[in-house]
Amino acid sequence: MKLKLIDVVDNGMEEVTYGTCDWCMSTGFEPDGHYEFELENGERAIVNFQSWCWGDCETLPVIENAIDFAWYVSRRDFPNVTSDADVDFYFVLELIEDYWKFKEAMDNMMANVLGRDED
């Protein structure tokens, strides 16, 4: 199935509470926002920047160029995606990691073509 990244909503930082008991409870700041994807069947999936499990917060890495990321997503095929429920936090986390690997490979290729040494 094809996907399109149709919106990125960034609401800045949000004060959150970590932990589930008096021993480990604390506060901090996490990014607040979401990605919105559209599947080729018309369904939409909204994936928050944060995922919570027992008081622990996982945060999606920041994408500096959303337009480039949207292009990358639109060129991929996702055979394991059959509905919006398949596009969740961990799916997007893996997608971002794949995007970074792709970008690094493209940057290295361009450096070789142009004869530059990349550190």
Contacts in CASP RR format, 6 or more apart in sequence:
PFRMAT RR
TARGET T0000
AUTHOR 0000-0000-0000
METHOD contacts of the structure
MODEL  1
MKLKLIDVVDNGMEEVTYGTCDWCMSTGFEPDGHYEFELENGERAIVNFQ
SWCWGDCETLPVIENAIDFAWYVSRRDFPNVTSDADVDFYFVLELIEDYW
KFKEAMDNMMANVLGRDED
1 39 0 8 1.000
1 40 0 8 1.000
1 41 0 8 1.000
1 77 0 8 1.000
1 78 0 8 1.000
1 79 0 8 1.000
1 81 0 8 1.000
1 82 0 8 1.000
2 39 0 8 1.000
2 40 0 8 1.000
2 74 0 8 1.000
2 76 0 8 1.000
2 77 0 8 1.000
2 78 0 8 1.000
3 37 0 8 1.000
3 38 0 8 1.000
3 39 0 8 1.000
3 40 0 8 1.000
3 73 0 8 1.000
3 74 0 8 1.000
3 76 0 8 1.000
3 78 0 8 1.000
3 81 0 8 1.000
3 87 0 8 1.000
4 37 0 8 1.000
4 38 0 8 1.000
4 70 0 8 1.000
4 73 0 8 1.000
4 74 0 8 1.000
5 35 0 8 1.000
5 36 0 8 1.000
5 37 0 8 1.000
5 66 0 8 1.000
5 69 0 8 1.000
5 70 0 8 1.000
5 73 0 8 1.000
5 74 0 8 1.000
6 36 0 8 1.000
6 37 0 8 1.000
6 38 0 8 1.000
6 44 0 8 1.000
7 35 0 8 1.000
7 36 0 8 1.000
8 34 0 8 1.000
8 35 0 8 1.000
8 36 0 8 1.000
8 63 0 8 1.000
8 66 0 8 1.000
9 33 0 8 1.000
9 34 0 8 1.000
9 36 0 8 1.000
10 31 0 8 1.000
10 32 0 8 1.000
10 33 0 8 1.000
11 32 0 8 1.000
11 33 0 8 1.000
12 31 0 8 1.000
12 32 0 8 1.000
12 33 0 8 1.000
13 29 0 8 1.000
13 30 0 8 1.000
13 31 0 8 1.000
13 32 0 8 1.000
14 29 0 8 1.000
14 30 0 8 1.000
14 31 0 8 1.000
14 32 0 8 1.000
15 27 0 8 1.000
15 28 0 8 1.000
15 29 0 8 1.000
16 27 0 8 1.000
16 28 0 8 1.000
16 29 0 8 1.000
16 30 0 8 1.000
16 50 0 8 1.000
16 57 0 8 1.000
17 25 0 8 1.000
17 26 0 8 1.000
17 27 0 8 1.000
17 28 0 8 1.000
17 55 0 8 1.000
18 24 0 8 1.000
18 25 0 8 1.000
18 26 0 8 1.000
18 27 0 8 1.000
18 28 0 8 1.000
18 55 0 8 1.000
18 56 0 8 1.000
18 57 0 8 1.000
19 25 0 8 1.000
19 26 0 8 1.000
19 54 0 8 1.000
19 55 0 8 1.000
19 56 0 8 1.000
20 54 0 8 1.000
20 55 0 8 1.000
30 49 0 8 1.000
30 50 0 8 1.000
30 57 0 8 1.000
30 59 0 8 1.000
31 49 0 8 1.000
31 50 0 8 1.000
31 59 0 8 1.000
31 60 0 8 1.000
31 62 0 8 1.000
32 49 0 8 1.000
32 50 0 8 1.000
33 48 0 8 1.000
33 49 0 8 1.000
33 50 0 8 1.000
34 46 0 8 1.000
34 47 0 8 1.000
34 48 0 8 1.000
34 49 0 8 1.000
35 46 0 8 1.000
35 47 0 8 1.000
35 49 0 8 1.000
35 60 0 8 1.000
35 92 0 8 1.000
36 44 0 8 1.000
36 45 0 8 1.000
36 46 0 8 1.000
36 47 0 8 1.000
37 44 0 8 1.000
37 45 0 8 1.000
37 46 0 8 1.000
37 47 0 8 1.000
37 73 0 8 1.000
37 84 0 8 1.000
37 87 0 8 1.000
38 44 0 8 1.000
38 45 0 8 1.000
39 45 0 8 1.000
39 81 0 8 1.000
39 83 0 8 1.000
39 84 0 8 1.000
39 87 0 8 1.000
41 83 0 8 1.000
43 83 0 8 1.000
43 84 0 8 1.000
44 84 0 8 1.000
45 84 0 8 1.000
45 85 0 8 1.000
45 87 0 8 1.000
45 88 0 8 1.000
47 60 0 8 1.000
47 87 0 8 1.000
47 88 0 8 1.000
47 89 0 8 1.000
47 91 0 8 1.000
47 92 0 8 1.000
48 89 0 8 1.000
49 59 0 8 1.000
49 60 0 8 1.000
50 57 0 8 1.000
50 58 0 8 1.000
50 59 0 8 1.000
50 60 0 8 1.000
51 57 0 8 1.000
51 58 0 8 1.000
51 59 0 8 1.000
51 89 0 8 1.000
51 90 0 8 1.000
52 58 0 8 1.000
58 89 0 8 1.000
58 93 0 8 1.000
60 89 0 8 1.000
60 92 0 8 1.000
60 93 0 8 1.000
60 96 0 8 1.000
61 93 0 8 1.000
61 96 0 8 1.000
61 97 0 8 1.000
61 100 0 8 1.000
63 69 0 8 1.000
63 96 0 8 1.000
63 99 0 8 1.000
68 103 0 8 1.000
69 96 0 8 1.000
69 99 0 8 1.000
72 99 0 8 1.000
72 102 0 8 1.000
73 95 0 8 1.000
73 99 0 8 1.000
78 86 0 8 1.000
80 86 0 8 1.000
81 87 0 8 1.000
81 91 0 8 1.000
107 118 0 8 1.000
108 118 0 8 1.000
111 117 0 8 1.000
111 118 0 8 1.000
END
